[in-house]
Amino acid sequence: MQLLKLTTLVLLFGNGGCSFQLVDENGRTITSENQEGLLLYNGGTVCDDFFDSNDNAGIAVCKEMGYDTLSSRRSGTIWSSRQNSYSITLDNVQCPSPDWSSCSYIDHHRSCGHHEDVFLTCR
């Protein structure tokens, strides 16, 4: 039982446990800078609720993926067939600073649709 609790903490607070990824419209992982991609978290999309309130969330996520910072962000239905192939796995991301450890979120969605999916460009 103790091991299960520790694993849950790692998944919730990052440092190797969180899995962010940017994919292109064909579902291929983006590994280069300055290419816009659909943001995935643990295999599903990220809802823009609270994400758009400042750049801290975008910067924090880009840093978690190994980039220096955020170049741009937007949300919406941009690649509808690709977006609809995923479930929504992260919602209500709020980051008071540009570090993932400062962020709060819900690791499932309550009131999101794919028209609120986050797209990032990191550099």
Z-matrix of the N, CA and C atoms (Angstrom, degrees):
N
C 1 1.444
C 2 1.534 1 111.02
N 3 1.317 2 118.91 1 -39.51
C 4 1.453 3 122.91 2 178.60
C 5 1.528 4 110.92 3 -60.15
N 6 1.309 5 118.04 4 -42.60
C 7 1.456 6 122.23 5 -179.90
C 8 1.524 7 111.52 6 -61.37
N 9 1.307 8 117.60 7 -40.59
C 10 1.459 9 122.02 8 178.56
C 11 1.525 10 110.67 9 -61.38
N 12 1.319 11 118.15 10 -42.99
C 13 1.465 12 121.09 11 178.89
C 14 1.516 13 111.12 12 -63.45
N 15 1.314 14 118.70 13 -42.13
C 16 1.448 15 122.47 14 179.00
C 17 1.518 16 111.10 15 -63.27
N 18 1.326 17 118.32 16 -43.18
C 19 1.454 18 122.36 17 178.18
C 20 1.523 19 110.87 18 -60.90
N 21 1.312 20 117.36 19 -41.18
C 22 1.459 21 120.93 20 178.49
C 23 1.512 22 111.04 21 -62.67
N 24 1.317 23 118.18 22 -41.67
C 25 1.458 24 120.65 23 178.02
C 26 1.516 25 111.88 24 -61.92
N 27 1.309 26 117.66 25 -41.83
C 28 1.459 27 121.11 26 178.88
C 29 1.523 28 110.01 27 -61.94
N 30 1.323 29 118.27 28 -43.05
C 31 1.462 30 120.84 29 179.43
C 32 1.513 31 111.96 30 -64.96
N 33 1.305 32 117.82 31 -36.26
C 34 1.451 33 120.37 32 -177.02
C 35 1.521 34 113.37 33 -78.34
N 36 1.314 35 118.01 34 -31.02
C 37 1.450 36 119.00 35 -171.67
C 38 1.519 37 115.19 36 -113.64
N 39 1.290 38 118.59 37 4.89
C 40 1.452 39 120.41 38 170.09
C 41 1.511 40 114.78 39 86.83
N 42 1.362 41 115.04 40 -144.69
C 43 1.449 42 123.11 41 -175.14
C 44 1.523 43 111.16 42 55.25
N 45 1.314 44 115.47 43 54.69
C 46 1.455 45 120.01 44 177.85
C 47 1.514 46 112.91 45 102.69
N 48 1.327 47 118.45 46 -22.12
C 49 1.448 48 120.37 47 -178.06
C 50 1.514 49 113.06 48 -87.46
N 51 1.318 50 117.09 49 -31.05
C 52 1.465 51 120.76 50 179.69
C 53 1.514 52 109.32 51 -80.45
N 54 1.289 53 115.40 52 144.51
C 55 1.449 54 119.66 53 -178.35
C 56 1.526 55 109.72 54 -124.35
N 57 1.324 56 116.22 55 94.62
C 58 1.454 57 121.81 56 173.29
C 59 1.512 58 108.74 57 -96.36
N 60 1.325 59 115.17 58 149.80
C 61 1.455 60 121.05 59 -179.16
C 62 1.518 61 108.05 60 -157.12
N 63 1.316 62 116.83 61 145.23
C 64 1.462 63 122.43 62 170.52
C 65 1.523 64 107.43 63 -107.35
N 66 1.336 65 116.23 64 134.69
C 67 1.461 66 120.38 65 177.15
C 68 1.523 67 109.83 66 -125.69
N 69 1.319 68 115.05 67 152.13
C 70 1.461 69 120.02 68 176.97
C 71 1.531 70 109.77 69 -86.41
N 72 1.317 71 116.53 70 -176.90
C 73 1.465 72 119.58 71 -175.19
C 74 1.524 73 113.57 72 -67.32
N 75 1.340 74 117.58 73 -12.21
C 76 1.461 75 121.49 74 175.43
C 77 1.524 76 112.44 75 -97.67
N 78 1.336 77 116.75 76 1.25
C 79 1.457 78 121.26 77 179.08
C 80 1.519 79 114.23 78 86.96
N 81 1.333 80 116.61 79 6.76
C 82 1.466 81 120.28 80 178.84
C 83 1.527 82 110.37 81 -82.98
N 84 1.320 83 115.30 82 140.98
C 85 1.459 84 120.91 83 179.53
C 86 1.517 85 110.88 84 -65.93
N 87 1.326 86 115.23 85 134.44
C 88 1.463 87 122.07 86 176.59
C 89 1.521 88 107.76 87 -91.71
N 90 1.320 89 116.64 88 127.58
C 91 1.461 90 120.62 89 179.69
C 92 1.521 91 112.61 90 -121.10
N 93 1.318 92 118.13 91 -6.35
C 94 1.461 93 120.56 92 -178.86
C 95 1.527 94 110.28 93 -101.18
N 96 1.309 95 114.79 94 158.29
C 97 1.460 96 121.16 95 178.82
C 98 1.526 97 111.44 96 -71.99
N 99 1.318 98 114.79 97 159.23
C 100 1.461 99 123.34 98 171.66
C 101 1.522 100 114.55 99 58.52
N 102 1.318 101 116.86 100 33.21
C 103 1.461 102 121.76 101 173.43
C 104 1.523 103 107.10 102 -122.91
N 105 1.315 104 116.42 103 121.63
C 106 1.459 105 120.04 104 -178.86
C 107 1.516 106 111.34 105 -68.42
N 108 1.328 107 115.51 106 140.93
C 109 1.448 108 119.74 107 177.64
C 110 1.512 109 112.25 108 -147.05
N 111 1.302 110 115.21 109 157.92
C 112 1.454 111 122.94 110 173.20
C 113 1.524 112 107.41 111 -71.99
N 114 1.324 113 117.20 112 127.60
C 115 1.457 114 121.65 113 -178.36
C 116 1.523 115 110.12 114 -82.10
N 117 1.335 116 115.18 115 126.11
C 118 1.460 117 121.46 116 175.74
C 119 1.524 118 109.43 117 -115.01
N 120 1.313 119 115.12 118 146.63
C 121 1.466 120 122.73 119 174.46
C 122 1.517 121 106.89 120 -129.96
N 123 1.317 122 116.54 121 119.00
C 124 1.467 123 121.77 122 -178.40
C 125 1.531 124 112.15 123 47.44
N 126 1.333 125 115.74 124 42.59
C 127 1.454 126 121.34 125 172.98
C 128 1.515 127 116.85 126 86.93
N 129 1.336 128 118.14 127 4.27
C 130 1.462 129 121.10 128 178.31
C 131 1.520 130 110.30 129 -134.58
N 132 1.308 131 116.72 130 171.82
C 133 1.460 132 120.81 131 -176.29
C 134 1.527 133 111.78 132 -80.23
N 135 1.335 134 114.12 133 166.19
C 136 1.460 135 122.49 134 -179.01
C 137 1.523 136 108.18 135 -112.76
N 138 1.314 137 116.19 136 128.01
C 139 1.467 138 122.54 137 179.48
C 140 1.529 139 109.78 138 -79.89
N 141 1.329 140 116.42 139 146.21
C 142 1.460 141 120.17 140 -177.11
C 143 1.525 142 114.82 141 -83.77
N 144 1.334 143 119.46 142 2.59
C 145 1.464 144 120.00 143 178.57
C 146 1.524 145 109.44 144 -55.62
N 147 1.314 146 117.12 145 122.22
C 148 1.472 147 126.77 146 -177.51
C 149 1.522 148 113.16 147 69.38
N 150 1.317 149 119.07 148 -20.37
C 151 1.464 150 122.35 149 -178.12
C 152 1.519 151 110.98 150 -60.22
N 153 1.324 152 117.11 151 -33.12
C 154 1.451 153 121.70 152 -175.74
C 155 1.525 154 114.63 153 -83.37
N 156 1.324 155 118.68 154 -2.77
C 157 1.464 156 119.70 155 -172.78
C 158 1.531 157 112.80 156 -68.88
N 159 1.324 158 118.87 157 -24.85
C 160 1.463 159 123.31 158 173.10
C 161 1.528 160 107.47 159 -161.09
N 162 1.313 161 117.62 160 -179.81
C 163 1.464 162 120.24 161 -178.98
C 164 1.519 163 113.27 162 -86.61
N 165 1.324 164 118.63 163 -4.10
C 166 1.461 165 120.63 164 -175.50
C 167 1.524 166 112.92 165 -56.50
N 168 1.319 167 118.18 166 -43.50
C 169 1.466 168 120.57 167 -178.84
C 170 1.524 169 110.48 168 -63.78
N 171 1.307 170 117.03 169 -45.33
C 172 1.464 171 120.53 170 179.33
C 173 1.512 172 112.39 171 -62.74
N 174 1.331 173 116.93 172 -43.21
C 175 1.461 174 120.74 173 178.25
C 176 1.528 175 110.06 174 -63.47
N 177 1.332 176 116.48 175 -45.63
C 178 1.467 177 121.11 176 -179.17
C 179 1.522 178 111.24 177 -59.91
N 180 1.327 179 117.20 178 -43.88
C 181 1.463 180 121.11 179 -179.58
C 182 1.527 181 110.38 180 -67.40
N 183 1.319 182 117.65 181 -44.13
C 184 1.471 183 119.75 182 178.01
C 185 1.527 184 110.22 183 -58.61
N 186 1.322 185 116.96 184 -43.00
C 187 1.465 186 120.62 185 178.48
C 188 1.534 187 111.28 186 -63.62
N 189 1.318 188 117.44 187 -38.78
C 190 1.469 189 120.68 188 177.76
C 191 1.525 190 111.45 189 -61.72
N 192 1.337 191 116.31 190 -29.12
C 193 1.466 192 120.36 191 -179.93
C 194 1.521 193 112.18 192 -89.76
N 195 1.335 194 117.88 193 3.18
C 196 1.454 195 121.33 194 175.84
C 197 1.515 196 115.78 195 96.43
N 198 1.330 197 117.86 196 3.68
C 199 1.458 198 121.08 197 176.63
C 200 1.529 199 108.82 198 -88.25
N 201 1.339 200 116.02 199 168.19
C 202 1.464 201 120.47 200 178.83
C 203 1.518 202 112.54 201 -79.33
N 204 1.329 203 115.98 202 -40.20
C 205 1.463 204 118.96 203 -175.15
C 206 1.532 205 111.11 204 -165.11
N 207 1.293 206 114.69 205 -177.15
C 208 1.460 207 124.07 206 178.85
C 209 1.523 208 109.88 207 -92.13
N 210 1.327 209 117.43 208 136.35
C 211 1.466 210 121.49 209 171.92
C 212 1.518 211 110.65 210 -95.79
N 213 1.348 212 116.67 211 -46.90
C 214 1.460 213 120.16 212 179.13
C 215 1.523 214 109.89 213 -158.67
N 216 1.323 215 114.55 214 161.53
C 217 1.454 216 120.35 215 175.68
C 218 1.514 217 108.28 216 -146.33
N 219 1.304 218 115.17 217 151.70
C 220 1.457 219 122.02 218 172.63
C 221 1.520 220 106.80 219 -157.45
N 222 1.298 221 115.29 220 172.06
C 223 1.462 222 119.31 221 178.03
C 224 1.516 223 108.85 222 -142.22
N 225 1.316 224 114.80 223 161.89
C 226 1.453 225 119.58 224 178.27
C 227 1.508 226 112.26 225 142.01
N 228 1.325 227 114.25 226 -174.98
C 229 1.460 228 121.11 227 175.74
C 230 1.519 229 106.21 228 -94.02
N 231 1.306 230 115.50 229 99.50
C 232 1.458 231 121.40 230 -175.81
C 233 1.522 232 110.05 231 -108.82
N 234 1.324 233 116.40 232 -43.03
C 235 1.468 234 122.67 233 176.57
C 236 1.519 235 107.11 234 -124.59
N 237 1.312 236 117.44 235 73.62
C 238 1.470 237 121.38 236 -168.76
C 239 1.521 238 113.99 237 -54.85
N 240 1.322 239 119.17 238 -43.94
C 241 1.467 240 118.45 239 -177.81
C 242 1.523 241 110.94 240 -66.54
N 243 1.324 242 118.13 241 -37.85
C 244 1.465 243 121.64 242 177.38
C 245 1.531 244 109.66 243 -67.45
N 246 1.306 245 116.87 244 -47.68
C 247 1.461 246 120.94 245 -178.48
C 248 1.525 247 111.52 246 -60.58
N 249 1.322 248 116.50 247 -42.36
C 250 1.467 249 120.43 248 -178.49
C 251 1.521 250 113.38 249 -68.84
N 252 1.330 251 117.36 250 -12.21
C 253 1.466 252 119.65 251 178.57
C 254 1.534 253 111.98 252 -81.01
N 255 1.325 254 116.62 253 -6.57
C 256 1.468 255 121.63 254 179.74
C 257 1.526 256 110.22 255 -114.36
N 258 1.313 257 115.88 256 155.37
C 259 1.463 258 119.78 257 167.89
C 260 1.525 259 107.22 258 -87.44
N 261 1.309 260 116.86 259 167.97
C 262 1.468 261 122.09 260 176.97
C 263 1.526 262 106.60 261 -95.37
N 264 1.336 263 116.68 262 121.52
C 265 1.465 264 119.88 263 -172.68
C 266 1.522 265 114.98 264 -115.40
N 267 1.323 266 118.26 265 -6.09
C 268 1.467 267 119.70 266 -179.31
C 269 1.520 268 109.59 267 -143.36
N 270 1.328 269 116.07 268 137.19
C 271 1.460 270 122.04 269 -174.97
C 272 1.528 271 109.21 270 -145.35
N 273 1.313 272 115.34 271 160.69
C 274 1.474 273 123.48 272 173.68
C 275 1.526 274 112.64 273 54.19
N 276 1.323 275 117.16 274 45.99
C 277 1.463 276 121.22 275 178.18
C 278 1.522 277 109.10 276 -76.17
N 279 1.327 278 115.79 277 120.80
C 280 1.463 279 122.24 278 177.81
C 281 1.519 280 108.39 279 -130.09
N 282 1.331 281 116.49 280 126.68
C 283 1.459 282 121.23 281 -176.99
C 284 1.529 283 109.52 282 -129.74
N 285 1.334 284 117.99 283 109.00
C 286 1.462 285 119.87 284 177.95
C 287 1.527 286 113.16 285 -70.58
N 288 1.336 287 117.49 286 -18.17
C 289 1.461 288 121.68 287 174.76
C 290 1.529 289 107.71 288 -138.17
N 291 1.326 290 117.45 289 168.51
C 292 1.472 291 119.54 290 -177.41
C 293 1.531 292 114.06 291 -82.77
N 294 1.305 293 117.56 292 32.51
C 295 1.460 294 122.92 293 176.28
C 296 1.514 295 108.88 294 -119.83
N 297 1.344 296 117.06 295 132.25
C 298 1.455 297 121.51 296 -176.05
C 299 1.524 298 111.74 297 -57.45
N 300 1.329 299 117.56 298 -32.49
C 301 1.468 300 120.10 299 -178.77
C 302 1.527 301 112.33 300 -63.90
N 303 1.321 302 117.89 301 -18.13
C 304 1.469 303 121.13 302 178.89
C 305 1.526 304 112.79 303 -89.15
N 306 1.322 305 116.94 304 -7.15
C 307 1.465 306 121.15 305 -171.46
C 308 1.527 307 112.53 306 -85.58
N 309 1.312 308 114.40 307 147.06
C 310 1.465 309 120.83 308 169.87
C 311 1.519 310 107.09 309 -117.91
N 312 1.321 311 116.37 310 154.93
C 313 1.464 312 120.98 311 -175.68
C 314 1.514 313 109.45 312 -169.87
N 315 1.321 314 114.63 313 170.46
C 316 1.458 315 122.55 314 173.57
C 317 1.518 316 106.21 315 -115.58
N 318 1.323 317 117.14 316 128.13
C 319 1.461 318 119.09 317 -175.69
C 320 1.529 319 112.72 318 -89.36
N 321 1.291 320 115.64 319 39.62
C 322 1.465 321 124.48 320 170.36
C 323 1.525 322 105.72 321 -164.48
N 324 1.289 323 118.30 322 168.28
C 325 1.468 324 118.11 323 -178.79
C 326 1.518 325 110.48 324 -105.89
N 327 1.300 326 114.46 325 150.37
C 328 1.461 327 120.64 326 177.17
C 329 1.520 328 111.47 327 -115.06
N 330 1.297 329 116.31 328 -39.32
C 331 1.465 330 118.88 329 -173.16
C 332 1.524 331 111.27 330 -141.90
N 333 1.311 332 117.08 331 42.93
C 334 1.464 333 120.61 332 -177.08
C 335 1.515 334 111.81 333 -117.64
N 336 1.308 335 113.92 334 153.00
C 337 1.455 336 121.64 335 169.97
C 338 1.517 337 107.39 336 -127.90
N 339 1.303 338 116.74 337 169.38
C 340 1.460 339 119.28 338 -177.83
C 341 1.526 340 112.64 339 -67.55
N 342 1.327 341 118.22 340 -12.40
C 343 1.457 342 120.20 341 173.76
C 344 1.528 343 111.10 342 -69.55
N 345 1.352 344 117.29 343 -4.59
C 346 1.465 345 122.81 344 177.91
C 347 1.531 346 112.37 345 -113.36
N 348 1.328 347 118.07 346 12.52
C 349 1.472 348 121.02 347 179.23
C 350 1.529 349 110.79 348 -64.52
N 351 1.330 350 115.45 349 144.11
C 352 1.473 351 122.67 350 -178.93
C 353 1.529 352 109.86 351 -92.05
N 354 1.325 353 114.82 352 136.10
C 355 1.466 354 124.20 353 172.58
C 356 1.516 355 107.59 354 -119.38
N 357 1.324 356 117.40 355 132.53
C 358 1.465 357 121.70 356 -179.84
C 359 1.513 358 110.81 357 -125.47
N 360 1.319 359 114.13 358 152.76
C 361 1.459 360 123.17 359 166.08
C 362 1.517 361 105.58 360 -123.50
N 363 1.316 362 116.48 361 120.32
C 364 1.461 363 122.00 362 -178.51
C 365 1.523 364 109.36 363 -111.25
N 366 1.328 365 114.72 364 156.51
C 367 1.482 366 118.33 365 175.07
C 368 1.512 367 110.02 366 -139.11
